[in-house]
Amino acid sequence: MGESVVFETVRQLGRDRLTAHCRLVVSGRTASSAPREFPAFDSDREILDHLVGLGGTDPANPQPGAHGPVPARRTYRAITRYRPVPDAVVDTPVLCPTGDGDPQVAPEEAAAWKSHTTAGFRLKMLPGEHCFLTDHPDTVVRLVAECADAGVGGR
C-alpha cells in the first residue's frame, strides 16, 4: 500500500510544482496501468495467513509485526478499495527494485511503472519473493542512494 500512498503524494506535489528534488522508489505493488485485483479477507486469520505466505511474518509466531491486527486489517481494506488512475504520470525519476519470484507482482507489472514517469526509470530485479528487501539490505541501500544522488540511472 505504501507505493500507492507515495505515488499519490508525488502526484500532488507535482501539481504544486514541488518535485524538483523528489525520487520515487516503488516495490511490491503493480503499477496503476497494470491493476491487479487484491483478495478481500474476511478475518484476521486470513490476513495473517496471507502475510505468512508472502514471507512478511514469522510462520512460528504469525503476528502482523508491531502494527497489530487492527492496522493490518485497515491496510488490507484500503488496498482493496484504492482505485488508481491508470494513466497517471509523475515528473519524478522512479526506481523499482522487485523480487524475481514475487507472487504479487509479475516482472512486467513492475516494469509497467515506467509508463508512469516522464523522468528516468530503473527496474532492478533481485532474487527473492515479495519480502525480498530484507534479504538484500546492502543492495537496496546502494540502489536507493544511487537514485537519490543521480536520479534513477545511478552513477
DSSP file with accessible surface (Angstrom, degrees, kcal/mol):
  #  RESIDUE AA STRUCTURE BP1 BP2  ACC     N-H-->O    O-->H-N    N-H-->O    O-->H-N    TCO  KAPPA ALPHA  PHI   PSI    X-CA   Y-CA   Z-CA
    1    1 A M     >        0   0   52      0, 0.0     4,-2.1     0, 0.0     3,-0.5   0.000 360.0 360.0 360.0 -28.8    0.0    0.0    0.0
    2    2 A G  H  >  +     0   0   47      1,-0.2     4,-2.9     2,-0.2     5,-0.3   0.859 360.0  56.7 -57.8 -36.6    2.9    2.3    0.6
    3    3 A E  H  > S+     0   0   40     24,-0.2     4,-2.3     1,-0.2    -1,-0.2   0.900 107.4  48.3 -63.0 -39.6    3.7    2.6   -3.1
    4    4 A S  H  > S+     0   0    5     -3,-0.5     4,-2.4     2,-0.2    -1,-0.2   0.921 112.7  48.2 -66.1 -42.4    0.2    3.8   -3.8
    5    5 A V  H  X S+     0   0   82     -4,-2.1     4,-2.2     2,-0.2    -2,-0.2   0.944 114.7  44.1 -64.1 -47.5    0.3    6.4   -1.0
    6    6 A V  H  X S+     0   0   57     -4,-2.9     4,-2.8     2,-0.2     5,-0.2   0.893 112.2  53.1 -69.2 -35.9    3.7    7.7   -2.0
    7    7 A F  H  X S+     0   0    0     -4,-2.3     4,-2.4    -5,-0.3    -1,-0.2   0.952 111.5  45.6 -62.3 -46.4    2.7    7.8   -5.7
    8    8 A E  H  X S+     0   0   50     -4,-2.4     4,-2.1     2,-0.2    -2,-0.2   0.876 112.3  52.7 -65.1 -34.2   -0.4    9.8   -5.0
    9    9 A T  H  X S+     0   0   70     -4,-2.2     4,-2.8    -5,-0.2    -2,-0.2   0.936 109.8  47.2 -65.2 -45.5    1.7   12.1   -2.7
   10   10 A V  H  X S+     0   0    9     -4,-2.8     4,-2.5     1,-0.2    -2,-0.2   0.886 109.0  55.4 -65.5 -35.9    4.2   12.7   -5.5
   11   11 A R  H  X S+     0   0   48     -4,-2.4     4,-1.9    -5,-0.2    -1,-0.2   0.943 110.7  45.0 -59.5 -44.9    1.4   13.4   -7.9
   12   12 A Q  H  X S+     0   0   83     -4,-2.1     4,-1.6     1,-0.2    -2,-0.2   0.925 111.8  51.3 -66.3 -43.3    0.0   16.1   -5.6
   13   13 A L  H  <>S+     0   0   55     -4,-2.8     5,-2.9     1,-0.2     6,-0.3   0.888 108.3  53.6 -59.9 -37.3    3.5   17.5   -5.0
   14   14 A G  H ><5S+     0   0   32     -4,-2.5     3,-1.6     3,-0.2    -1,-0.2   0.896 104.1  53.7 -64.3 -40.0    3.9   17.7   -8.8
   15   15 A R  H 3<5S+     0   0  129     -4,-1.9    -1,-0.2     1,-0.3    -2,-0.2   0.847 112.5  45.5 -62.4 -30.6    0.6   19.6   -9.2
   16   16 A D  T 3<5S-     0   0   89     -4,-1.6    -1,-0.3    -5,-0.1    -2,-0.2   0.309 116.2-119.6 -91.9   4.6    2.1   22.1   -6.7
   17   17 A R  T < 5S+     0   0  220     -3,-1.6    -3,-0.2    -5,-0.1     3,-0.2   0.884  76.2 125.9  58.4  46.4    5.4   22.0   -8.5
   18   18 A L      < +     0   0  108     -5,-2.9     3,-0.3    -8,-0.2    -4,-0.2   0.039  39.2  90.5-119.4  25.2    7.3   20.7   -5.5
   19   19 A T    >   +     0   0   18     -6,-0.3     3,-1.8     1,-0.2    -1,-0.1   0.303  42.6 114.1-107.9  12.7    9.1   17.6   -7.0
   20   20 A A  T 3  S+     0   0   83      1,-0.3    -1,-0.2    -3,-0.2    -2,-0.1   0.837  92.4  28.7 -54.6 -34.3   12.4   19.1   -8.2
   21   21 A H  T 3  S+     0   0  178     -3,-0.3    -1,-0.3     2,-0.0     2,-0.2   0.231  97.7 118.0-112.0  14.4   14.3   17.0   -5.7
   22   22 A C    <   -     0   0   29     -3,-1.8     2,-0.3   -12,-0.1    -3,-0.1  -0.519  38.3-173.3 -83.4 149.6   12.0   14.1   -5.4
   23   23 A R        -     0   0   88     -2,-0.2     2,-0.5    69,-0.1    71,-0.2  -0.986  14.8-144.3-133.7 143.7   12.8   10.5   -6.2
   24   24 A L  E     -a   94   0A   1     69,-2.7    71,-2.9    -2,-0.3     2,-0.5  -0.940  12.6-172.4-115.7 123.5   10.1    7.7   -6.2
   25   25 A V  E     +a   95   0A  52     -2,-0.5     2,-0.4    69,-0.2    71,-0.2  -0.977  10.7 178.4-115.6 121.8   11.0    4.2   -5.1
   26   26 A V        +     0   0    1     69,-2.5     2,-0.3    -2,-0.5    87,-0.0  -0.960   6.6 159.7-126.0 142.9    8.3    1.6   -5.5
   27   27 A S        +     0   0   12     -2,-0.4   -24,-0.2    69,-0.2    71,-0.1  -0.960  57.4  22.5-160.3 140.5    8.4   -2.1   -4.8
   28   28 A G  S    S+     0   0   17     -2,-0.3     2,-0.4    69,-0.3    70,-0.1   0.628  99.1  89.5  81.5  14.0    5.9   -4.9   -4.2
   29   29 A R  S    S-     0   0   39     76,-0.0    -1,-0.2   -26,-0.0    76,-0.1  -0.998  74.6-118.3-145.2 136.4    3.0   -3.2   -5.9
   30   30 A T        -     0   0   17     -2,-0.4    80,-0.2    74,-0.2     6,-0.1  -0.350  40.0-100.6 -68.6 154.0    1.8   -3.3   -9.5
   31   31 A A    >   -     0   0    1     78,-1.3     3,-1.9     1,-0.1    -1,-0.1  -0.335  32.4-108.0 -69.4 158.6    1.7    0.0  -11.5
   32   32 A S  T 3  S+     0   0    7      1,-0.3    -1,-0.1    53,-0.1    55,-0.1   0.820 121.1  55.9 -57.1 -32.7   -1.6    1.8  -11.9
   33   33 A S  T 3  S+     0   0   51      1,-0.3    -1,-0.3    79,-0.2    54,-0.1   0.549 108.2  49.2 -79.7  -6.4   -1.6    0.7  -15.6
   34   34 A A  S <  S-     0   0   21     -3,-1.9    -1,-0.3    75,-0.1    -2,-0.1  -0.498  83.8-175.9-126.1  60.2   -1.3   -2.9  -14.6
   35   35 A P        -     0   0   93      0, 0.0     2,-0.4     0, 0.0    -4,-0.1  -0.242   6.5-166.5 -64.9 148.3   -4.0   -3.2  -12.0
   36   36 A R        -     0   0  103     -6,-0.1     2,-0.2    69,-0.0    -6,-0.1  -1.000  24.7-115.8-133.6 133.8   -4.4   -6.5  -10.1
   37   37 A E        -     0   0  152     -2,-0.4    43,-0.1     1,-0.0     0, 0.0  -0.474  27.4-146.9 -67.5 136.2   -7.4   -7.4   -8.0
   38   38 A F        -     0   0   34     -2,-0.2    -1,-0.0    42,-0.1     2,-0.0  -0.914  22.0-111.5-106.9 131.4   -6.5   -7.9   -4.4
   39   39 A P        -     0   0   64      0, 0.0     2,-0.5     0, 0.0    41,-0.1  -0.332  23.5-129.2 -64.8 141.9   -8.4  -10.5   -2.4
   40   40 A A        -     0   0   73     40,-0.1     2,-0.4     2,-0.0    37,-0.1  -0.796  22.4-147.9 -88.2 129.6  -10.7   -9.3    0.3
   41   41 A F        -     0   0   52     -2,-0.5     3,-0.0    32,-0.1     6,-0.0  -0.852  10.9-161.2-103.4 138.3  -10.1  -11.1    3.5
   42   42 A D  S    S+     0   0  148     -2,-0.4     2,-0.3     1,-0.1    -1,-0.1   0.551  70.6  29.0 -92.8 -11.6  -12.9  -11.8    6.0
   43   43 A S  S  > S-     0   0   49      1,-0.1     4,-1.8    30,-0.0     5,-0.1  -0.974  75.1-114.3-147.5 161.1  -10.8  -12.5    9.1
   44   44 A D  H  > S+     0   0   54     -2,-0.3     4,-3.0     1,-0.2     5,-0.2   0.861 116.4  60.2 -61.0 -35.4   -7.6  -11.6   10.9
   45   45 A R  H  > S+     0   0  123      1,-0.2     4,-2.8     2,-0.2    -1,-0.2   0.912 104.0  48.8 -60.7 -42.6   -6.6  -15.3   10.4
   46   46 A E  H  > S+     0   0   75      2,-0.2     4,-2.2     1,-0.2    -1,-0.2   0.897 111.7  49.7 -65.4 -38.2   -6.8  -14.9    6.6
   47   47 A I  H  X S+     0   0    8     -4,-1.8     4,-2.7     2,-0.2    -2,-0.2   0.942 112.5  46.8 -63.8 -47.2   -4.7  -11.7    6.8
   48   48 A L  H  X S+     0   0   21     -4,-3.0     4,-2.7     1,-0.2     5,-0.2   0.912 111.1  51.7 -62.7 -41.6   -2.1  -13.4    8.9
   49   49 A D  H  X S+     0   0   87     -4,-2.8     4,-2.4    -5,-0.2    -1,-0.2   0.904 110.7  49.1 -61.2 -39.0   -2.1  -16.5    6.6
   50   50 A H  H  X S+     0   0   31     -4,-2.2     4,-1.6     2,-0.2    -2,-0.2   0.933 111.0  49.0 -65.9 -44.4   -1.6  -14.2    3.6
   51   51 A L  H  <>S+     0   0   30     -4,-2.7     5,-2.9     2,-0.2     6,-0.6   0.906 111.5  49.6 -61.0 -42.5    1.3  -12.3    5.4
   52   52 A V  H ><5S+     0   0   41     -4,-2.7     3,-1.5     1,-0.2    -1,-0.2   0.936 108.6  53.7 -61.2 -44.2    2.9  -15.7    6.3
   53   53 A G  H 3<5S+     0   0   55     -4,-2.4    -1,-0.2     1,-0.3    -2,-0.2   0.816 109.3  48.1 -61.8 -29.8    2.6  -16.8    2.6
   54   54 A L  T 3<5S-     0   0   14     -4,-1.6    77,-0.7    -5,-0.1    -1,-0.3   0.511 116.8-113.2 -86.1  -6.3    4.4  -13.6    1.5
   55   55 A G  T < 5S+     0   0   53     -3,-1.5    -3,-0.2    -4,-0.5    -2,-0.1   0.679  80.9 126.9  81.5  17.8    7.2  -14.1    4.0
   56   56 A G      < +     0   0   44     -5,-2.9     2,-0.3    -6,-0.2    -4,-0.2   0.468  69.9  25.3 -90.5  -2.0    6.1  -11.0    5.8
   57   57 A T  S    S-     0   0   24     -6,-0.6    -2,-0.1    -5,-0.2    -1,-0.1  -0.986  93.5 -87.1-155.6 158.0    5.8  -12.6    9.3
   58   58 A D    >   -     0   0   90      3,-0.4     3,-0.9    -2,-0.3     5,-0.2  -0.514  27.5-148.2 -70.9 121.2    7.3  -15.5   11.1
   59   59 A P  T 3  S+     0   0   92      0, 0.0    -1,-0.2     0, 0.0    -7,-0.1   0.820  99.1  55.8 -60.6 -28.0    5.2  -18.7   10.5
   60   60 A A  T 3  S+     0   0   91      1,-0.3    -2,-0.1    -3,-0.0     0, 0.0   0.774 125.9  20.4 -75.0 -24.9    6.1  -19.9   14.0
   61   61 A N  S <  S-     0   0   97     -3,-0.9     2,-1.6     2,-0.1    -3,-0.4  -0.579  82.3-164.6-141.0  70.8    4.7  -16.7   15.5
   62   62 A P        +     0   0   28      0, 0.0   -14,-0.1     0, 0.0   -13,-0.1  -0.404  31.7 141.1 -71.1  89.9    2.3  -15.3   12.9
   63   63 A Q        -     0   0   98     -2,-1.6     2,-1.8    -5,-0.2    -5,-0.2  -0.964  61.4-117.8-122.6 146.3    1.7  -11.7   14.1
   64   64 A P    >>  -     0   0   13      0, 0.0     3,-1.0     0, 0.0     4,-0.5  -0.116  57.8-110.7 -78.4  45.3    1.5   -8.7   11.8
   65   65 A G  G >4  -     0   0   54     -2,-1.8     3,-0.9     1,-0.2    -8,-0.0  -0.161  69.6 -28.6  65.2-155.0    4.6   -7.2   13.5
   66   66 A A  G 34 S+     0   0  109      1,-0.2    -1,-0.2    -3,-0.1     0, 0.0   0.629 128.8  73.8 -71.6 -11.9    4.4   -4.1   15.7
   67   67 A H  G <4 S-     0   0  139     -3,-1.0    -1,-0.2     1,-0.1    -2,-0.2   0.797  88.7-150.9 -75.9 -29.3    1.3   -2.9   13.7
   68   68 A G    <X  -     0   0   19     -3,-0.9     4,-1.6    -4,-0.5     5,-0.2   0.017  33.1 -67.8  78.9 169.0   -1.1   -5.4   15.2
   69   69 A P  H  > S+     0   0   57      0, 0.0     4,-2.6     0, 0.0     5,-0.2   0.856 125.4  57.1 -68.8 -33.5   -4.2   -6.9   13.7
   70   70 A V  H  > S+     0   0   52      2,-0.2     4,-2.5     1,-0.2     5,-0.2   0.973 110.5  41.9 -67.4 -51.1   -6.4   -3.8   13.5
   71   71 A P  H  > S+     0   0   54      0, 0.0     4,-2.7     0, 0.0    -1,-0.2   0.909 114.9  52.6 -61.4 -37.5   -3.9   -1.7   11.5
   72   72 A A  H  X S+     0   0   10     -4,-1.6     4,-2.6     2,-0.2     5,-0.2   0.933 109.6  48.9 -61.8 -43.2   -3.2   -4.7    9.2
   73   73 A R  H  X S+     0   0   86     -4,-2.6     4,-2.3     1,-0.2    -1,-0.2   0.916 112.2  48.4 -61.3 -42.9   -6.9   -5.1    8.7
   74   74 A R  H  X S+     0   0  152     -4,-2.5     4,-2.4     2,-0.2    -1,-0.2   0.889 110.4  51.3 -66.3 -39.5   -7.3   -1.4    7.8
   75   75 A T  H  X S+     0   0   64     -4,-2.7     4,-2.4     2,-0.2    -2,-0.2   0.942 111.0  47.7 -62.5 -46.0   -4.3   -1.5    5.4
   76   76 A Y  H  X S+     0   0   22     -4,-2.6     4,-2.0     1,-0.2    -2,-0.2   0.895 111.1  51.5 -63.8 -38.0   -5.8   -4.5    3.6
   77   77 A R  H  X S+     0   0  101     -4,-2.3     4,-1.4    -5,-0.2    -1,-0.2   0.930 110.1  49.3 -63.5 -43.5   -9.2   -2.8    3.4
   78   78 A A  H  X S+     0   0   41     -4,-2.4     4,-1.8     1,-0.2    -2,-0.2   0.909 108.4  54.0 -63.6 -39.5   -7.5    0.3    1.9
   79   79 A I  H  < S+     0   0   17     -4,-2.4    -1,-0.2     1,-0.2    -2,-0.2   0.914 109.3  47.3 -60.8 -43.7   -5.7   -1.8   -0.6
   80   80 A T  H  < S+     0   0   32     -4,-2.0    -1,-0.2     1,-0.2    -2,-0.2   0.788 116.5  44.4 -71.4 -23.6   -8.9   -3.4   -1.8
   81   81 A R  H  < S+     0   0  175     -4,-1.4     2,-0.2    -3,-0.2    -1,-0.2   0.657  85.4 106.7 -94.7 -17.8  -10.7    0.0   -2.1
   82   82 A Y     <  -     0   0   43     -4,-1.8   -78,-0.0    -3,-0.2    -4,-0.0  -0.445  47.0-171.0 -67.5 129.3   -7.9    2.0   -3.8
   83   83 A R        -     0   0  164     -2,-0.2    -1,-0.1   -48,-0.0    -3,-0.0  -0.879  12.1-155.7-122.7  97.4   -8.7    2.7   -7.4
   84   84 A P        -     0   0   35      0, 0.0     3,-0.1     0, 0.0   -80,-0.0  -0.268  25.7-107.1 -71.7 158.8   -5.6    4.3   -9.1
   85   85 A V    >   -     0   0   57      1,-0.1     3,-1.6     2,-0.0   -53,-0.1  -0.785  31.1-145.7 -81.2 115.6   -5.8    6.4  -12.2
   86   86 A P  T 3  S+     0   0   81      0, 0.0    -1,-0.1     0, 0.0   -53,-0.0   0.792  93.0  38.1 -61.0 -29.3   -4.4    4.0  -14.8
   87   87 A D  T 3  S+     0   0  126    -55,-0.1    -2,-0.0     2,-0.1   -54,-0.0   0.206  81.6 139.9-109.3  19.8   -2.7    6.7  -16.9
   88   88 A A    <   -     0   0    7     -3,-1.6     2,-0.3     1,-0.0   -55,-0.1  -0.335  31.0-168.4 -64.2 141.1   -1.4    8.9  -14.1
   89   89 A V        -     0   0   69    -78,-0.0     2,-0.3    29,-0.0    28,-0.2  -0.981  11.6-161.0-135.1 143.9    2.1   10.2  -14.6
   90   90 A V  B     -c  117   0B   7     26,-2.2    28,-2.2    -2,-0.3     2,-0.6  -0.890  23.0-134.3-119.2 154.5    4.7   12.0  -12.4
   91   91 A D  S    S+     0   0  112     -2,-0.3    26,-0.1    26,-0.2    29,-0.1  -0.472  75.2 103.8-101.5  57.1    7.7   14.0  -13.5
   92   92 A T  S    S-     0   0    1     -2,-0.6    27,-0.4    27,-0.1    -2,-0.2  -0.998  79.9-103.4-139.2 135.6    9.9   12.3  -11.0
   93   93 A P        -     0   0   20      0, 0.0   -69,-2.7     0, 0.0     2,-0.5  -0.352  38.1-149.7 -59.8 142.2   12.5    9.5  -11.5
   94   94 A V  E     -ab  24 121A   0     26,-2.5    28,-2.1   -71,-0.2     2,-0.5  -0.970  12.9-167.6-122.5 127.9   11.3    6.1  -10.5
   95   95 A L  E     -ab  25 122A   1    -71,-2.9   -69,-2.5    -2,-0.5    28,-0.2  -0.951   5.9-172.8-108.7 131.6   13.3    3.2   -9.1
   96   96 A C  E     - b   0 123A   2     26,-3.2    28,-2.1    -2,-0.5     2,-0.3  -0.756   4.3-179.7-129.4  85.9   11.6   -0.1   -8.9
   97   97 A P  E     + b   0 124A   3      0, 0.0     2,-0.3     0, 0.0   -69,-0.3  -0.663  19.0 173.7 -77.2 139.8   13.5   -2.9   -7.2
   98   98 A T  E     - b   0 125A   1     26,-2.6    28,-2.9    -2,-0.3     2,-0.4  -0.995  36.1-106.3-149.1 152.4   11.5   -6.1   -7.2
   99   99 A G  E >   - b   0 126A   1     -2,-0.3     3,-1.6    26,-0.2     6,-0.1  -0.647  23.1-139.5 -78.9 133.1   11.8   -9.7   -6.3
  100  100 A D  T 3  S+     0   0   93     26,-2.8    29,-0.2    -2,-0.4    -1,-0.1   0.678 104.0  40.3 -69.8 -12.9   12.1  -12.0   -9.3
  101  101 A G  T 3  S+     0   0   37     27,-3.3    29,-0.3    25,-0.3    -1,-0.3   0.085  77.8 145.8-119.7  24.5    9.7  -14.5   -7.7
  102  102 A D    <   -     0   0   11     -3,-1.6     3,-0.4    27,-0.4    27,-0.1  -0.465  36.1-159.3 -66.6 118.1    7.2  -12.1   -6.2
  103  103 A P  S    S+     0   0   72      0, 0.0    -1,-0.2     0, 0.0     3,-0.1   0.671  90.7  51.3 -72.7 -12.8    3.8  -13.9   -6.3
  104  104 A Q  S    S+     0   0   39      1,-0.2     2,-0.4   -50,-0.1   -74,-0.2   0.698 115.1  36.2 -93.3 -24.7    2.1  -10.5   -6.0
  105  105 A V  S    S-     0   0    3     -3,-0.4    -3,-0.3    -6,-0.1    -1,-0.2  -0.920  70.9-150.7-138.7 110.5    3.9   -8.6   -8.8
  106  106 A A    >>  -     0   0   21     -2,-0.4     4,-2.1    -3,-0.1     3,-0.7  -0.405  34.2-107.8 -72.4 154.4    5.0  -10.1  -12.1
  107  107 A P  H 3> S+     0   0   59      0, 0.0     4,-2.7     0, 0.0     5,-0.2   0.886 120.7  51.1 -52.8 -40.9    8.1   -8.6  -13.7
  108  108 A E  H 3> S+     0   0  136      1,-0.2     4,-1.1     2,-0.2    -2,-0.0   0.835 107.9  53.3 -69.5 -27.5    6.0   -7.0  -16.5
  109  109 A E  H <4 S+     0   0   28     -3,-0.7   -78,-1.3     2,-0.2     4,-0.2   0.873 111.1  45.9 -72.2 -35.5    3.7   -5.5  -13.9
  110  110 A A  H >< S+     0   0    0     -4,-2.1     3,-1.8     1,-0.2    -2,-0.2   0.924 110.5  53.3 -68.9 -42.7    6.7   -4.0  -12.1
  111  111 A A  H >< S+     0   0   37     -4,-2.7     3,-2.0     1,-0.3     4,-0.3   0.769  91.9  75.7 -64.2 -23.2    8.2   -2.8  -15.4
  112  112 A A  G >< S+     0   0   23     -4,-1.1     3,-1.5     1,-0.3    -1,-0.3   0.701  73.9  79.7 -64.4 -17.0    4.8   -1.0  -16.1
  113  113 A W  G X  S+     0   0    4     -3,-1.8     3,-2.2     1,-0.3    -1,-0.3   0.791  77.4  74.6 -58.9 -24.3    5.9    1.7  -13.6
  114  114 A K  G X  S+     0   0  139     -3,-2.0     3,-1.2     1,-0.3    -1,-0.3   0.855  88.0  58.3 -57.3 -33.8    8.0    3.1  -16.5
  115  115 A S  G <  S+     0   0   70     -3,-1.5    -1,-0.3    -4,-0.3    -2,-0.2   0.535  97.0  64.7 -76.1  -1.2    4.8    4.4  -18.1
  116  116 A H  G <  S+     0   0    1     -3,-2.2   -26,-2.2    -4,-0.2     2,-0.3   0.198  96.0  62.4-107.6  15.9    4.0    6.5  -15.0
  117  117 A T  B <   -c   90   0B  16     -3,-1.2   -26,-0.2   -28,-0.2     4,-0.0  -0.999  50.9-164.9-140.1 143.8    7.0    8.8  -15.2
  118  118 A T  S    S+     0   0   98    -28,-2.2   -27,-0.2    -2,-0.3     2,-0.1   0.371  84.8  63.1 -98.1  -1.5    8.3   11.4  -17.6
  119  119 A A  S    S-     0   0   36    -29,-0.5    -2,-0.1   -27,-0.4   -27,-0.1  -0.259 106.6 -44.3-103.4-162.4   11.6   11.3  -15.9
  120  120 A G        -     0   0   37     -2,-0.1   -26,-2.5   -29,-0.1     2,-0.4  -0.171  51.0-161.8 -68.6 158.3   14.1    8.4  -15.6
  121  121 A F  E     -b   94   0A  47    -28,-0.2     2,-0.4    -3,-0.1   -26,-0.2  -0.999   8.6-176.8-141.4 138.9   13.1    4.8  -14.7
  122  122 A R  E     -b   95   0A  61    -28,-2.1   -26,-3.2    -2,-0.4     2,-0.5  -0.976   7.3-164.8-139.2 124.9   15.1    1.9  -13.5
  123  123 A L  E     -b   96   0A  58     -2,-0.4     2,-0.5   -28,-0.2   -12,-0.0  -0.925   8.9-172.7-104.2 127.7   13.8   -1.7  -12.8
  124  124 A K  E     -b   97   0A  66    -28,-2.1   -26,-2.6    -2,-0.5     2,-0.5  -0.951   9.0-155.8-126.0 110.5   16.1   -3.8  -10.7
  125  125 A M  E     -b   98   0A  66     -2,-0.5   -26,-0.2   -28,-0.2    -2,-0.0  -0.742  15.6-176.2 -85.0 129.3   15.2   -7.5  -10.4
  126  126 A L  E     -b   99   0A  10    -28,-2.9   -26,-2.8    -2,-0.5   -25,-0.3  -0.919  35.1 -93.2-122.6 151.6   16.7   -9.1   -7.3
  127  127 A P  S    S+     0   0   76      0, 0.0     2,-0.2     0, 0.0     8,-0.1  -0.387  83.3  55.3 -62.7 134.4   16.4  -12.8   -6.2
  128  128 A G  S    S-     0   0   22     -2,-0.1   -27,-3.3     7,-0.0   -26,-0.3  -0.721  73.9 -86.9 137.0-179.8   13.5  -13.4   -3.9
  129  129 A E  S >  S-     0   0  112     -2,-0.2     3,-1.3   -28,-0.2   -27,-0.4   0.083  73.2 -47.4-105.0-143.8    9.8  -13.2   -3.4
  130  130 A H  T 3  S+     0   0   47    -29,-0.3     3,-0.3     1,-0.3   -75,-0.1   0.868 136.3  43.6 -65.4 -38.0    7.6  -10.4   -2.1
  131  131 A C  T >  S+     0   0   41    -77,-0.7     3,-0.9     1,-0.2     4,-0.3  -0.107  73.7 129.8-100.6  39.3    9.6   -9.6    1.0
  132  132 A F  G X>  +     0   0    0     -3,-1.3     3,-1.4     1,-0.2     4,-0.8   0.720  51.8  81.0 -65.2 -22.9   13.0   -9.7   -0.8
  133  133 A L  G >4 S+     0   0   74     -3,-0.3     3,-0.9     1,-0.3    -1,-0.2   0.876  88.5  52.9 -56.2 -39.5   14.1   -6.4    0.6
  134  134 A T  G <4 S+     0   0  113     -3,-0.9    -1,-0.3     1,-0.2    -2,-0.2   0.713 104.9  56.7 -71.9 -16.9   15.2   -7.9    3.9
  135  135 A D  G <4 S+     0   0  106     -3,-1.4    -1,-0.2    -4,-0.3    -2,-0.2   0.638 116.5  33.4 -84.1 -16.1   17.4  -10.4    2.0
  136  136 A H    <X  +     0   0   43     -3,-0.9     4,-2.6    -4,-0.8     5,-0.2  -0.316  67.2 148.8-134.9  51.4   19.4   -7.8    0.2
  137  137 A P  H  > S+     0   0   71      0, 0.0     4,-2.7     0, 0.0     5,-0.2   0.893  75.5  49.8 -60.4 -40.6   19.7   -4.7    2.5
  138  138 A D  H  > S+     0   0  138      1,-0.2     4,-2.3     2,-0.2     5,-0.2   0.921 113.2  46.3 -65.0 -41.9   23.1   -3.6    1.2
  139  139 A T  H  > S+     0   0   40      2,-0.2     4,-2.7     1,-0.2    -1,-0.2   0.922 113.3  48.9 -65.2 -43.8   22.0   -3.8   -2.4
  140  140 A V  H  X S+     0   0   25     -4,-2.6     4,-2.6    -7,-0.2     5,-0.2   0.935 111.5  49.0 -64.0 -43.8   18.7   -2.0   -1.7
  141  141 A V  H  X S+     0   0   98     -4,-2.7     4,-2.7    -5,-0.2    -1,-0.2   0.932 112.2  49.2 -61.5 -43.1   20.5    0.8    0.3
  142  142 A R  H  X S+     0   0  105     -4,-2.3     4,-2.7    -5,-0.2     5,-0.2   0.939 111.5  48.8 -62.0 -45.6   23.0    1.2   -2.6
  143  143 A L  H  X S+     0   0    1     -4,-2.7     4,-2.4     1,-0.2    -1,-0.2   0.921 113.4  46.2 -61.0 -44.6   20.3    1.4   -5.2
  144  144 A V  H  X S+     0   0   57     -4,-2.6     4,-2.7     2,-0.2    -1,-0.2   0.917 112.5  50.4 -65.9 -41.7   18.3    4.0   -3.2
  145  145 A A  H  X S+     0   0   41     -4,-2.7     4,-2.6    -5,-0.2    -2,-0.2   0.923 111.2  48.6 -63.3 -42.2   21.5    6.0   -2.6
  146  146 A E  H  X S+     0   0   31     -4,-2.7     4,-2.7     2,-0.2     8,-0.3   0.915 111.8  50.0 -62.5 -42.1   22.3    6.0   -6.3
  147  147 A C  H  X S+     0   0    3     -4,-2.4     4,-1.6    -5,-0.2    -2,-0.2   0.926 112.7  46.4 -61.6 -44.6   18.8    7.0   -7.1
  148  148 A A  H  < S+     0   0   60     -4,-2.7    -2,-0.2     1,-0.2    -1,-0.2   0.890 116.8  44.6 -66.0 -39.3   19.0    9.9   -4.6
  149  149 A D  H  < S+     0   0  101     -4,-2.6    -2,-0.2    -5,-0.2    -1,-0.2   0.882 135.1   5.8 -74.1 -40.3   22.4   11.0   -5.8
  150  150 A A  H  < S-     0   0   52     -4,-2.7     3,-0.5     1,-0.6    -2,-0.2   0.081 104.7 -96.4-136.9  24.9   21.9   10.9   -9.6
  151  151 A G  S >< S-     0   0   10     -4,-1.6     3,-0.8     1,-0.2    -1,-0.6  -0.388  71.9 -48.4  79.4-167.6   18.4   10.1  -10.4
  152  152 A V  T 3  S+     0   0    8      1,-0.2    -1,-0.2    -3,-0.1    -5,-0.1   0.685 125.7  74.1 -81.0 -14.8   17.5    6.5  -11.2
  153  153 A G  T 3  S-     0   0   63     -3,-0.5    -1,-0.2     1,-0.2    -2,-0.1   0.709  88.9-147.0 -72.8 -16.3   20.3    5.8  -13.6
  154  154 A G    <         0   0   15     -3,-0.8    -1,-0.2    -8,-0.3   -11,-0.0  -0.329 360.0 360.0  79.7-166.1   22.9    5.6  -10.9
  155  155 A R              0   0  219     -2,-0.1    -9,-0.0    -4,-0.0    -8,-0.0  -0.451 360.0 360.0 -89.9 360.0   26.5    6.7  -11.3
